Amino acid sequence: METMEFESGQDITKDGEKGEYVYILKSGRVKITLGLYEFVVDGGGPEVFGLESLVGENYTETCTALENSKVIRCSSSEFMEIYGKTEVGKKALESFMRRTAKVLGWI
């Protein structure tokens, strides 16, 4: 697990790339692009992306820093061990499911 910094305009994850890490936003703003949809998240709550790595899949979202941003990068095993049964893990799954449901037209 490590803290990483991304500059404005820099991609954190890219759709189609091998999902190797889960990212937890500490500060800054990130645009999440999923298909034709865009979502903006900030460091105000436990925002997590890259959950595809938990099941060994490629990323389905492109996440781009909109301003200088700090994230915690975890391997899937680190994320599950540390955050899996916490509020951060629960909120991460809810947020990912909400974005996916919106893209699918379910909400």
Buried (B, 14 or more C-beta within 10 A) or exposed (E): EEEEEBEEEEBBBBBEEEBBBBBBBBEBBBBBBBEEEEBEBBBEEBBBBBBBBBEEEBBBBBBBBBEEBBBBBBBBEBBBEBBBEEEBBEBBBEBBEEBBEBBEEEE
